[in-house]
Amino acid sequence: MGIFPPTCDVSFLSGCAECNNDGSCTCQSYTTAEADLLTRDQTYWGGTINACPTLPILMYVLYSIALLGSVFAGVRCTYALVMQTKLARRLSRRWVEHRPNWVCAMLILSTLFNAGFCIDKLVDPEKVIGVDILPSALYAASRSMFYTGATTQIVDFFAVAMSVQESTYGQQRIREALAKEHLLFILPAVHTCVE
């Protein structure tokens, strides 16, 4: 049989049926090397297939569950947005001044992008994040909206806490602290660029 190159793994968990002469793994009929974040198929970059650890049927099941979860979360966030909009009207606030509206809107967008990503992966599971444009853009947009919504929620939490403390510690000190809150919006932008 010969000595296999060090990149090819023919163990039971690897999913390889055998290794080719070039060191590439030949996947068994029920496995694939395709994955989203840690793909073992390096042929995109001129490499070899190192292992075939992914079960396609399992990926279909997981993306279907993620799609249902995204739809469910999107419906719940839409309901929360309607409730927060009514609350903002009752408090005589404009829509844009009520931070929970922004949190709900960002989370709705995140669930929509995530649902689109799941649908794209269910339709064409061969697409990979970082290689193909559509799944990469949907994934990045979903995560960006999620991180922006989470940051807005943190800012709102601190703003409410600071407004409660204004009566105790004084307005000038609290306003200086609130001015720093805008720096928190830089975090999602930096995270998106790094991702």
N, C-alpha and C positions, 0 to 999 in steps of 0.2 A: 504494500500500500504506500509506503514511502513516508517521508516526514512532511507534515503539513506546515504551511507558513504560520507564523505566530498569530496572525489576525483571524484565522478561521477557527471556529469553535464547534466541534461535533459532539458536544455533550448532549445529554437528554433534554436539558432545559433550553439549549440554544435554538432548537428547531431545525438545525441543519441536517439534511440527509447525507450530504457528502461535501467535500471541498474540491473545487476545481484546481487546475494547475496554476492559475494565477492567484490563488489564495482566496478566491471568492466562495462564499457559502451557497450551496444549492438548497433552497428552502423546500421543506416537506410540503405536501399538498394542502395541509391545513394551517400553515404558518406563513408569515410574510416578514420582511425586514422593515416595512413601512411603519413609521411612528411619527408623532407630531413634534415633540420637543427633543427627544433623544433618539433620532433615527439611526438604525444600524446599517442602512443602505447608503453607503458613501459614494455610490456611482454618480451622484449629482455633481460631485467635485473631483471626479476622475479616480476615485478609490474603489474599494471592493465592498461586497456585502459581508459584514463581519459575523452576523448572527441573524436568526429569524425568530425573535422572541414574541412577536405579536400574533395573536389569534384574531383574524378578521371578523369572525362572528361575534367575538367579545367586544370588539371596537364598535360594531353596529349597535349592539345592545347598549353600551355605555353612551354613545352619541345620541341614541334615541331617548335614554333617560335624561341626559343633559338637555335635550331639546324640550322635553315635557317640563322639566324643572324651569327652564328659561321662560316658557310660555306661562306657567303658573306664577312665577315671580313677576313677570311683566304685568299680568292681570292684577295681582295684589298691589304692585307699585302704582298702577293706573288708578286703582280705587283710593289708595293713600293720597295721590296727587289731587284727586277730586275733593277729598275731605280737607286737605291742607289749603286748597284754593278757597273753599267755603269759609274756613277759619280765617284766612287772610282778609276776606271780604268783611267778616264780622268784626275783625280788629281794625278795620279801615286802613289796611296796608295795601300798597300796590303789589302785584304778583311778583315782580322782580325783587322787592325788598324783603320778601318772606323766604328765608333760606331753606326751610323744609320743602318748598316747591322746587328749588333747584336740586336738592338731594333726590327727590322722587323723579324728576325729569332725567337726571343723569343715570339713575338706576334703570329707568325704562329704556333709555337708549342703549345701555350696557346689555340688557336682556335681549333687545332686538338684534344687536350685533352678534351676541353669542348664539342666538337662535339661527341667524343667517350662517354663522360659522358651522354649526352642527348640521344644518341642512346641506351645506356645501360638502362637508365630509361624508355625509350619508349618500349623496349623489355620486361623488367621485372620491373614494377613499385614498386614491393614489396621490392626491395633492398634499403637499407638506408645507408647514409653516417655515418661512425663511427662504423657500425656494419658489413657490407659486405666489403670485401677487394677491389674488382674492382671499385665500384663507389667512395670509399674513396680515392684510389690511383689516379684515373682520376681527381677527384676534387682537390686533393692536388697538383698534377702536373700542372694542368691548372692554379691554383692560383699562384703557385711558379713561373711559366714561366711569367705570367702577371706582378707580382711584380718585377721580375728581369728585364724585359723589361722596365718597368716604371722607375726603378732606373737607368738603363743604359741611358735612355732618359734624366733624370735629370742631370746625370754626364756629358753627352754630352753638354747639355745646359750650365752648369757652365764652362766647358772647353772652349767652344766658347766665352763665356763672358770674361773669364780670358785671353784668347789669345788676345782679343781686348784691354783689360786693360794693357797688357804687355807693349805696346808702350807708355802708359801714366805713369804708376807707377814703371816700372822696372821689370826685369825678376826674380830676386832672391825672392822677396816677393810673386810674383804670383806662382812660382814653389813650394814654401812651402804650399800654399793654395791648389794647385793641388795634392800634395802628400796626403792630407787628403781625397781626393775623394774616395780613395779605401775603406775607412771606410763605405761608403754608400752601398757597396755590402754586408755588414754584415746584413743590415736591412731585405732583403728578406729571408735570412737564419733563422734569429731569428723569423720572422713572420711565416714562414712555420713550425718551431718547435712548436710555440705556438698554431697555428691552428691545 
